[in-house]
Amino acid sequence: MNRRSLSTRDRLRIFTLHGGICHLCGGKVQAGEAWEVSHDTPLELGGADDDANRKPAHRKCHRAHTAAVDLPNIAKAKRREARHLGAKAPLSAPCPVLAPQAGNRSSLANG
């Protein structure tokens, strides 16, 4: 799903709707502090790209949450989907070793 860009008016509306509170840490976003609009449920995991799913977050909080929580969950969901659809190749068994075993050396040398 493509995320649409937000105008300054949209960002301000989301900020005031949530009282300027970071939805990740619960702290107040101070004037001049870097903040981003965060999706509560990531788009890759089926979240909607609408105001009900958009919340303000400190830039640091958002980046840390994305790296530690969202990206691993998205990767896991993609692996699960690939496995479910049969797109992931099954694990192959290791190749048998062709070298003679210790007990068979004498029979190979004589043969």
N, CA, C and O atoms as CSV, one atom per row, in Angstrom:
chain,resi,resn,atom,element,x,y,z
A,1,MET,N,N,0.840,-1.172,0.000
A,1,MET,CA,C,0.000,0.000,0.000
A,1,MET,C,C,0.888,1.239,0.000
A,1,MET,O,O,1.885,1.296,0.719
A,2,ASN,N,N,0.529,2.210,-0.792
A,2,ASN,CA,C,1.276,3.463,-0.845
A,2,ASN,C,C,0.776,4.405,0.233
A,2,ASN,O,O,-0.428,4.566,0.432
A,3,ARG,N,N,1.713,5.020,0.918
A,3,ARG,CA,C,1.323,6.015,1.906
A,3,ARG,C,C,1.283,7.366,1.221
A,3,ARG,O,O,2.159,7.708,0.426
A,4,ARG,N,N,0.268,8.113,1.539
A,4,ARG,CA,C,0.157,9.420,0.913
A,4,ARG,C,C,0.917,10.439,1.750
A,4,ARG,O,O,1.021,10.299,2.969
A,5,SER,N,N,1.438,11.447,1.102
A,5,SER,CA,C,2.158,12.485,1.830
A,5,SER,C,C,1.153,13.379,2.546
A,5,SER,O,O,0.040,13.605,2.070
A,6,LEU,N,N,1.571,13.871,3.682
A,6,LEU,CA,C,0.689,14.700,4.504
A,6,LEU,C,C,1.075,16.164,4.369
A,6,LEU,O,O,2.256,16.510,4.373
A,7,SER,N,N,0.086,17.001,4.252
A,7,SER,CA,C,0.338,18.435,4.210
A,7,SER,C,C,0.622,18.931,5.631
A,7,SER,O,O,0.410,18.211,6.606
A,8,THR,N,N,1.093,20.141,5.726
A,8,THR,CA,C,1.337,20.744,7.035
A,8,THR,C,C,0.040,20.819,7.830
A,8,THR,O,O,0.036,20.604,9.042
A,9,ARG,N,N,-1.044,21.120,7.155
A,9,ARG,CA,C,-2.352,21.187,7.813
A,9,ARG,C,C,-2.742,19.818,8.391
A,9,ARG,O,O,-3.238,19.741,9.515
A,10,ASP,N,N,-2.520,18.739,7.625
A,10,ASP,CA,C,-2.833,17.391,8.111
A,10,ASP,C,C,-1.972,17.024,9.322
A,10,ASP,O,O,-2.469,16.470,10.303
A,11,ARG,N,N,-0.681,17.340,9.241
A,11,ARG,CA,C,0.225,17.039,10.364
A,11,ARG,C,C,-0.205,17.794,11.625
A,11,ARG,O,O,-0.211,17.228,12.718
A,12,LEU,N,N,-0.561,19.058,11.472
A,12,LEU,CA,C,-1.007,19.869,12.606
A,12,LEU,C,C,-2.300,19.313,13.203
A,12,LEU,O,O,-2.458,19.279,14.424
A,13,ARG,N,N,-3.215,18.882,12.352
A,13,ARG,CA,C,-4.478,18.312,12.830
A,13,ARG,C,C,-4.231,17.036,13.640
A,13,ARG,O,O,-4.834,16.846,14.697
A,14,ILE,N,N,-3.354,16.167,13.151
A,14,ILE,CA,C,-3.029,14.927,13.877
A,14,ILE,C,C,-2.349,15.255,15.199
A,14,ILE,O,O,-2.637,14.634,16.222
A,15,PHE,N,N,-1.441,16.235,15.175
A,15,PHE,CA,C,-0.721,16.639,16.384
A,15,PHE,C,C,-1.697,17.143,17.447
A,15,PHE,O,O,-1.619,16.724,18.602
A,16,THR,N,N,-2.603,18.026,17.076
A,16,THR,CA,C,-3.536,18.590,18.054
A,16,THR,C,C,-4.598,17.577,18.481
A,16,THR,O,O,-5.059,17.605,19.622
A,17,LEU,N,N,-4.982,16.699,17.585
A,17,LEU,CA,C,-5.958,15.659,17.915
A,17,LEU,C,C,-5.467,14.781,19.066
A,17,LEU,O,O,-6.259,14.340,19.900
A,18,HIS,N,N,-4.164,14.531,19.106
A,18,HIS,CA,C,-3.578,13.680,20.148
A,18,HIS,C,C,-2.904,14.484,21.251
A,18,HIS,O,O,-2.202,13.921,22.091
A,19,GLY,N,N,-3.111,15.778,21.254
A,19,GLY,CA,C,-2.592,16.624,22.315
A,19,GLY,C,C,-1.080,16.755,22.331
A,19,GLY,O,O,-0.501,17.113,23.356
A,20,GLY,N,N,-0.434,16.471,21.206
A,20,GLY,CA,C,1.014,16.595,21.129
A,20,GLY,C,C,1.749,15.554,21.955
A,20,GLY,O,O,2.900,15.769,22.334
A,21,ILE,N,N,1.104,14.431,22.239
A,21,ILE,CA,C,1.703,13.370,23.051
A,21,ILE,C,C,2.244,12.283,22.141
A,21,ILE,O,O,1.537,11.811,21.251
A,22,CYS,N,N,3.484,11.884,22.354
A,22,CYS,CA,C,4.096,10.776,21.616
A,22,CYS,C,C,3.368,9.493,21.990
A,22,CYS,O,O,3.295,9.147,23.169
A,23,HIS,N,N,2.839,8.795,21.021
A,23,HIS,CA,C,2.079,7.587,21.332
A,23,HIS,C,C,2.978,6.415,21.712
A,23,HIS,O,O,2.480,5.379,22.152
A,24,LEU,N,N,4.287,6.557,21.551
A,24,LEU,CA,C,5.203,5.470,21.892
A,24,LEU,C,C,5.749,5.577,23.312
A,24,LEU,O,O,5.831,4.576,24.024
A,25,CYS,N,N,6.123,6.788,23.723
A,25,CYS,CA,C,6.691,6.936,25.074
A,25,CYS,C,C,5.753,7.666,26.029
A,25,CYS,O,O,5.958,7.637,27.242
A,26,GLY,N,N,4.721,8.321,25.488
A,26,GLY,CA,C,3.782,9.042,26.328
A,26,GLY,C,C,4.254,10.432,26.717
A,26,GLY,O,O,3.564,11.136,27.454
A,27,GLY,N,N,5.422,10.837,26.230
A,27,GLY,CA,C,5.955,12.159,26.553
A,27,GLY,C,C,5.400,13.241,25.640
A,27,GLY,O,O,4.951,12.962,24.529
A,28,LYS,N,N,5.436,14.448,26.107
A,28,LYS,CA,C,4.970,15.602,25.345
A,28,LYS,C,C,6.020,15.981,24.312
A,28,LYS,O,O,7.209,16.032,24.625
A,29,VAL,N,N,5.595,16.244,23.098
A,29,VAL,CA,C,6.490,16.735,22.054
A,29,VAL,C,C,6.613,18.239,22.254
A,29,VAL,O,O,5.637,18.974,22.104
A,30,GLN,N,N,7.807,18.687,22.589
A,30,GLN,CA,C,8.048,20.102,22.877
A,30,GLN,C,C,8.189,20.900,21.584
A,30,GLN,O,O,8.478,20.342,20.526
A,31,ALA,N,N,7.984,22.199,21.683
A,31,ALA,CA,C,8.130,23.091,20.532
A,31,ALA,C,C,9.548,22.999,19.999
A,31,ALA,O,O,10.510,23.071,20.763
A,32,GLY,N,N,9.678,22.841,18.706
A,32,GLY,CA,C,10.990,22.752,18.078
A,32,GLY,C,C,11.589,21.349,18.097
A,32,GLY,O,O,12.630,21.118,17.481
A,33,GLU,N,N,10.959,20.421,18.782
A,33,GLU,CA,C,11.468,19.054,18.857
A,33,GLU,C,C,11.047,18.280,17.608
A,33,GLU,O,O,9.926,18.438,17.125
A,34,ALA,N,N,11.939,17.453,17.093
A,34,ALA,CA,C,11.640,16.678,15.888
A,34,ALA,C,C,10.601,15.598,16.196
A,34,ALA,O,O,10.730,14.851,17.166
A,35,TRP,N,N,9.575,15.532,15.352
A,35,TRP,CA,C,8.552,14.506,15.516
A,35,TRP,C,C,8.060,14.065,14.146
A,35,TRP,O,O,8.211,14.779,13.155
A,36,GLU,N,N,7.476,12.893,14.111
A,36,GLU,CA,C,6.978,12.317,12.870
A,36,GLU,C,C,5.569,11.794,13.091
A,36,GLU,O,O,5.147,11.572,14.226
A,37,VAL,N,N,4.856,11.600,12.010
A,37,VAL,CA,C,3.557,10.949,12.081
A,37,VAL,C,C,3.814,9.454,11.934
A,37,VAL,O,O,4.374,9.001,10.936
A,38,SER,N,N,3.400,8.706,12.935
A,38,SER,CA,C,3.644,7.274,12.988
A,38,SER,C,C,2.336,6.521,12.794
A,38,SER,O,O,1.283,6.955,13.261
A,39,HIS,N,N,2.410,5.396,12.107
A,39,HIS,CA,C,1.237,4.528,11.986
A,39,HIS,C,C,1.238,3.586,13.180
A,39,HIS,O,O,2.223,2.891,13.430
A,40,ASP,N,N,0.137,3.565,13.913
A,40,ASP,CA,C,0.019,2.673,15.071
A,40,ASP,C,C,0.162,1.227,14.630
A,40,ASP,O,O,0.932,0.478,15.231
A,41,THR,N,N,-0.559,0.818,13.597
A,41,THR,CA,C,-0.391,-0.488,12.971
A,41,THR,C,C,0.280,-0.239,11.629
A,41,THR,O,O,-0.290,0.446,10.779
A,42,PRO,N,N,1.481,-0.778,11.417
A,42,PRO,CA,C,2.206,-0.511,10.170
A,42,PRO,C,C,1.380,-0.868,8.931
A,42,PRO,O,O,0.589,-1.811,8.947
A,43,LEU,N,N,1.578,-0.107,7.875
A,43,LEU,CA,C,0.865,-0.370,6.637
A,43,LEU,C,C,1.158,-1.770,6.115
A,43,LEU,O,O,0.270,-2.433,5.579
A,44,GLU,N,N,2.404,-2.224,6.269
A,44,GLU,CA,C,2.808,-3.550,5.802
A,44,GLU,C,C,2.096,-4.677,6.547
A,44,GLU,O,O,2.028,-5.806,6.061
A,45,LEU,N,N,1.564,-4.362,7.735
A,45,LEU,CA,C,0.848,-5.371,8.512
A,45,LEU,C,C,-0.660,-5.177,8.427
A,45,LEU,O,O,-1.409,-5.696,9.255
A,46,GLY,N,N,-1.100,-4.425,7.419
A,46,GLY,CA,C,-2.527,-4.258,7.191
A,46,GLY,C,C,-3.134,-3.021,7.817
A,46,GLY,O,O,-4.355,-2.865,7.801
A,47,GLY,N,N,-2.320,-2.138,8.368
A,47,GLY,CA,C,-2.838,-0.904,8.951
A,47,GLY,C,C,-3.359,0.032,7.883
A,47,GLY,O,O,-2.865,0.048,6.755
A,48,ALA,N,N,-4.343,0.798,8.243
A,48,ALA,CA,C,-4.940,1.748,7.302
A,48,ALA,C,C,-4.102,3.027,7.246
A,48,ALA,O,O,-3.467,3.419,8.225
A,49,ASP,N,N,-4.118,3.655,6.089
A,49,ASP,CA,C,-3.421,4.930,5.929
A,49,ASP,C,C,-4.430,6.058,6.108
A,49,ASP,O,O,-4.680,6.851,5.200
A,50,ASP,N,N,-5.011,6.104,7.328
A,50,ASP,CA,C,-5.994,7.137,7.636
A,50,ASP,C,C,-5.715,7.713,9.019
A,50,ASP,O,O,-4.836,7.231,9.733
A,51,ASP,N,N,-6.456,8.734,9.390
A,51,ASP,CA,C,-6.196,9.438,10.640
A,51,ASP,C,C,-6.380,8.564,11.878
A,51,ASP,O,O,-5.754,8.825,12.905
A,52,ALA,N,N,-7.210,7.550,11.806
A,52,ALA,CA,C,-7.407,6.669,12.963
A,52,ALA,C,C,-6.144,5.872,13.285
A,52,ALA,O,O,-5.965,5.426,14.418
A,53,ASN,N,N,-5.275,5.693,12.300
A,53,ASN,CA,C,-4.053,4.906,12.480
A,53,ASN,C,C,-2.806,5.784,12.556
A,53,ASN,O,O,-1.700,5.266,12.712
A,54,ARG,N,N,-2.962,7.087,12.449
A,54,ARG,CA,C,-1.817,8.010,12.483
A,54,ARG,C,C,-1.744,8.696,13.835
A,54,ARG,O,O,-2.745,9.180,14.365
A,55,LYS,N,N,-0.533,8.727,14.382
A,55,LYS,CA,C,-0.323,9.376,15.677
A,55,LYS,C,C,1.035,10.045,15.693
A,55,LYS,O,O,1.951,9.601,15.001
A,56,PRO,N,N,1.184,11.122,16.480
A,56,PRO,CA,C,2.497,11.763,16.568
A,56,PRO,C,C,3.456,10.933,17.423
A,56,PRO,O,O,3.051,10.256,18.368
A,57,ALA,N,N,4.729,11.005,17.065
A,57,ALA,CA,C,5.766,10.312,17.835
A,57,ALA,C,C,7.068,11.094,17.721
A,57,ALA,O,O,7.370,11.658,16.669
A,58,HIS,N,N,7.833,11.125,18.799
A,58,HIS,CA,C,9.173,11.710,18.722
A,58,HIS,C,C,9.939,10.977,17.624
A,58,HIS,O,O,9.758,9.774,17.440
A,59,ARG,N,N,10.782,11.686,16.903
A,59,ARG,CA,C,11.552,11.049,15.832
A,59,ARG,C,C,12.401,9.906,16.384
A,59,ARG,O,O,12.467,8.834,15.781
A,60,LYS,N,N,13.054,10.132,17.533
A,60,LYS,CA,C,13.893,9.071,18.131
A,60,LYS,C,C,13.053,7.852,18.516
A,60,LYS,O,O,13.438,6.714,18.246
A,61,CYS,N,N,11.918,8.099,19.141
A,61,CYS,CA,C,11.035,6.996,19.553
A,61,CYS,C,C,10.541,6.217,18.341
A,61,CYS,O,O,10.513,4.987,18.349
A,62,HIS,N,N,10.153,6.950,17.300
A,62,HIS,CA,C,9.613,6.319,16.105
A,62,HIS,C,C,10.664,5.455,15.413
A,62,HIS,O,O,10.380,4.323,15.022
A,63,ARG,N,N,11.857,5.979,15.264
A,63,ARG,CA,C,12.930,5.225,14.601
A,63,ARG,C,C,13.308,3.988,15.411
A,63,ARG,O,O,13.517,2.915,14.845
A,64,ALA,N,N,13.394,4.136,16.738
A,64,ALA,CA,C,13.747,2.993,17.592
A,64,ALA,C,C,12.652,1.923,17.546
A,64,ALA,O,O,12.946,0.731,17.456
A,65,HIS,N,N,11.393,2.353,17.607
A,65,HIS,CA,C,10.275,1.408,17.574
A,65,HIS,C,C,10.213,0.685,16.225
A,65,HIS,O,O,9.962,-0.518,16.172
A,66,THR,N,N,10.441,1.418,15.147
A,66,THR,CA,C,10.418,0.817,13.815
A,66,THR,C,C,11.496,-0.252,13.695
A,66,THR,O,O,11.238,-1.343,13.187
A,67,ALA,N,N,12.708,0.059,14.163
A,67,ALA,CA,C,13.815,-0.891,14.043
A,67,ALA,C,C,13.655,-2.093,14.971
A,67,ALA,O,O,13.969,-3.218,14.582
A,68,ALA,N,N,13.175,-1.871,16.177
A,68,ALA,CA,C,13.126,-2.950,17.161
A,68,ALA,C,C,11.847,-3.778,17.097
A,68,ALA,O,O,11.872,-4.963,17.429
A,69,VAL,N,N,10.742,-3.191,16.682
A,69,VAL,CA,C,9.456,-3.890,16.734
A,69,VAL,C,C,8.853,-4.098,15.347
A,69,VAL,O,O,8.561,-5.227,14.954
A,70,ASP,N,N,8.671,-3.011,14.614
A,70,ASP,CA,C,7.931,-3.100,13.354
A,70,ASP,C,C,8.655,-3.927,12.292
A,70,ASP,O,O,8.052,-4.822,11.700
A,71,LEU,N,N,9.934,-3.645,12.040
A,71,LEU,CA,C,10.646,-4.368,10.987
A,71,LEU,C,C,10.726,-5.870,11.246
A,71,LEU,O,O,10.492,-6.646,10.320
A,72,PRO,N,N,11.049,-6.322,12.480
A,72,PRO,CA,C,11.037,-7.770,12.712
A,72,PRO,C,C,9.655,-8.392,12.530
A,72,PRO,O,O,9.545,-9.497,11.998
A,73,ASN,N,N,8.603,-7.706,12.961
A,73,ASN,CA,C,7.251,-8.234,12.787
A,73,ASN,C,C,6.854,-8.297,11.311
A,73,ASN,O,O,6.190,-9.245,10.889
A,74,ILE,N,N,7.251,-7.307,10.533
A,74,ILE,CA,C,6.953,-7.301,9.101
A,74,ILE,C,C,7.705,-8.438,8.412
A,74,ILE,O,O,7.141,-9.139,7.573
A,75,ALA,N,N,8.976,-8.619,8.765
A,75,ALA,CA,C,9.759,-9.705,8.159
A,75,ALA,C,C,9.154,-11.066,8.500
A,75,ALA,O,O,9.077,-11.950,7.647
A,76,LYS,N,N,8.728,-11.226,9.746
A,76,LYS,CA,C,8.119,-12.488,10.163
A,76,LYS,C,C,6.819,-12.736,9.404
A,76,LYS,O,O,6.557,-13.863,8.983
A,77,ALA,N,N,6.008,-11.706,9.224
A,77,ALA,CA,C,4.747,-11.849,8.500
A,77,ALA,C,C,5.004,-12.222,7.038
A,77,ALA,O,O,4.269,-13.030,6.470
A,78,LYS,N,N,6.028,-11.647,6.431
A,78,LYS,CA,C,6.356,-11.979,5.043
A,78,LYS,C,C,6.859,-13.419,4.927
A,78,LYS,O,O,6.510,-14.125,3.980
A,79,ARG,N,N,7.676,-13.855,5.888
A,79,ARG,CA,C,8.145,-15.258,5.873
A,79,ARG,C,C,6.970,-16.205,6.033
A,79,ARG,O,O,6.888,-17.217,5.337
A,80,ARG,N,N,6.055,-15.883,6.947
A,80,ARG,CA,C,4.888,-16.721,7.196
A,80,ARG,C,C,4.015,-16.806,5.938
A,80,ARG,O,O,3.526,-17.880,5.587
A,81,GLU,N,N,3.826,-15.675,5.269
A,81,GLU,CA,C,3.013,-15.664,4.061
A,81,GLU,C,C,3.673,-16.490,2.954
A,81,GLU,O,O,2.996,-17.253,2.266
A,82,ALA,N,N,4.981,-16.344,2.781
A,82,ALA,CA,C,5.690,-17.107,1.751
A,82,ALA,C,C,5.594,-18.603,2.029
A,82,ALA,O,O,5.396,-19.397,1.109
A,83,ARG,N,N,5.731,-18.983,3.281
A,83,ARG,CA,C,5.625,-20.394,3.659
A,83,ARG,C,C,4.210,-20.900,3.422
A,83,ARG,O,O,4.023,-22.015,2.935
A,84,HIS,N,N,3.215,-20.094,3.761
A,84,HIS,CA,C,1.812,-20.465,3.590
A,84,HIS,C,C,1.461,-20.669,2.116
A,84,HIS,O,O,0.715,-21.585,1.770
A,85,LEU,N,N,2.001,-19.812,1.254
A,85,LEU,CA,C,1.694,-19.888,-0.165
A,85,LEU,C,C,2.568,-20.906,-0.903
A,85,LEU,O,O,2.373,-21.146,-2.094
A,86,GLY,N,N,3.530,-21.501,-0.195
A,86,GLY,CA,C,4.406,-22.485,-0.821
A,86,GLY,C,C,5.487,-21.859,-1.670
A,86,GLY,O,O,6.116,-22.551,-2.470
A,87,ALA,N,N,5.718,-20.579,-1.519
A,87,ALA,CA,C,6.725,-19.895,-2.320
A,87,ALA,C,C,8.127,-20.113,-1.787
A,87,ALA,O,O,9.102,-19.962,-2.523
A,88,LYS,N,N,8.238,-20.462,-0.533
A,88,LYS,CA,C,9.551,-20.672,0.062
A,88,LYS,C,C,9.990,-22.097,-0.237
A,88,LYS,O,O,9.260,-23.049,0.035
A,89,ALA,N,N,11.177,-22.237,-0.794
A,89,ALA,CA,C,11.689,-23.561,-1.134
A,89,ALA,C,C,11.927,-24.359,0.139
A,89,ALA,O,O,12.405,-23.807,1.130
A,90,PRO,N,N,11.603,-25.640,0.129
A,90,PRO,CA,C,11.854,-26.454,1.319
A,90,PRO,C,C,13.345,-26.594,1.559
A,90,PRO,O,O,14.153,-26.515,0.634
A,91,LEU,N,N,13.688,-26.801,2.802
A,91,LEU,CA,C,15.094,-26.995,3.138
A,91,LEU,C,C,15.563,-28.309,2.527
A,91,LEU,O,O,14.878,-29.325,2.636
A,92,SER,N,N,16.714,-28.293,1.894
A,92,SER,CA,C,17.230,-29.520,1.290
A,92,SER,C,C,18.092,-30.260,2.298
A,92,SER,O,O,18.705,-29.657,3.179
A,93,ALA,N,N,18.127,-31.570,2.152
A,93,ALA,CA,C,18.950,-32.399,3.035
A,93,ALA,C,C,20.412,-32.209,2.641
A,93,ALA,O,O,20.712,-31.968,1.472
A,94,PRO,N,N,21.308,-32.315,3.596
A,94,PRO,CA,C,22.723,-32.172,3.253
A,94,PRO,C,C,23.168,-33.303,2.322
A,94,PRO,O,O,22.644,-34.414,2.396
A,95,CYS,N,N,24.110,-33.024,1.469
A,95,CYS,CA,C,24.630,-34.027,0.546
A,95,CYS,C,C,25.369,-35.100,1.333
A,95,CYS,O,O,26.086,-34.783,2.282
A,96,PRO,N,N,25.208,-36.364,0.955
A,96,PRO,CA,C,25.947,-37.409,1.661
A,96,PRO,C,C,27.437,-37.262,1.390
A,96,PRO,O,O,27.842,-36.822,0.314
A,97,VAL,N,N,28.231,-37.626,2.354
A,97,VAL,CA,C,29.683,-37.541,2.230
A,97,VAL,C,C,30.154,-38.716,1.384
A,97,VAL,O,O,29.782,-39.862,1.635
A,98,LEU,N,N,30.964,-38.428,0.394
A,98,LEU,CA,C,31.433,-39.472,-0.510
A,98,LEU,C,C,32.715,-40.129,-0.039
A,98,LEU,O,O,33.113,-41.156,-0.588
A,99,ALA,N,N,33.366,-39.569,0.956
A,99,ALA,CA,C,34.606,-40.147,1.461
A,99,ALA,C,C,34.298,-41.465,2.161
A,99,ALA,O,O,33.269,-41.573,2.829
A,100,PRO,N,N,35.165,-42.473,2.026
A,100,PRO,CA,C,34.941,-43.758,2.696
A,100,PRO,C,C,34.999,-43.614,4.200
A,100,PRO,O,O,35.714,-42.764,4.730
A,101,GLN,N,N,34.245,-44.446,4.876
A,101,GLN,CA,C,34.248,-44.428,6.330
A,101,GLN,C,C,35.444,-45.222,6.839
A,101,GLN,O,O,36.058,-45.974,6.082
A,102,ALA,N,N,35.776,-45.062,8.110
A,102,ALA,CA,C,36.960,-45.683,8.692
A,102,ALA,C,C,36.934,-47.203,8.566
A,102,ALA,O,O,37.979,-47.805,8.317
A,103,GLY,N,N,35.785,-47.838,8.728
A,103,GLY,CA,C,35.711,-49.298,8.676
A,103,GLY,C,C,35.792,-49.851,7.276
A,103,GLY,O,O,36.044,-51.044,7.113
A,104,ASN,N,N,35.590,-49.043,6.264
A,104,ASN,CA,C,35.557,-49.522,4.880
A,104,ASN,C,C,36.849,-49.249,4.128
A,104,ASN,O,O,36.927,-49.567,2.941
A,105,ARG,N,N,37.838,-48.691,4.743
A,105,ARG,CA,C,39.073,-48.327,4.034
A,105,ARG,C,C,39.802,-49.544,3.495
A,105,ARG,O,O,40.313,-49.530,2.375
A,106,SER,N,N,39.847,-50.577,4.285
A,106,SER,CA,C,40.607,-51.750,3.833
A,106,SER,C,C,39.941,-52.424,2.642
A,106,SER,O,O,40.622,-52.935,1.752
A,107,SER,N,N,38.592,-52.426,2.622
A,107,SER,CA,C,37.903,-53.059,1.498
A,107,SER,C,C,38.051,-52.237,0.218
A,107,SER,O,O,38.072,-52.801,-0.876
A,108,LEU,N,N,38.153,-50.938,0.339
A,108,LEU,CA,C,38.337,-50.099,-0.849
A,108,LEU,C,C,39.764,-50.209,-1.393
A,108,LEU,O,O,39.973,-50.159,-2.605
A,109,ALA,N,N,40.720,-50.354,-0.516
A,109,ALA,CA,C,42.117,-50.444,-0.944
A,109,ALA,C,C,42.363,-51.765,-1.674
A,109,ALA,O,O,43.199,-51.823,-2.575
A,110,ASN,N,N,41.661,-52.802,-1.303
A,110,ASN,CA,C,41.867,-54.111,-1.915
A,110,ASN,C,C,41.049,-54.272,-3.195
A,110,ASN,O,O,41.349,-55.141,-4.014
A,111,GLY,N,N,40.046,-53.463,-3.370
A,111,GLY,CA,C,39.110,-53.709,-4.428
A,111,GLY,C,C,39.371,-53.032,-5.670
A,111,GLY,O,O,38.616,-53.188,-6.629
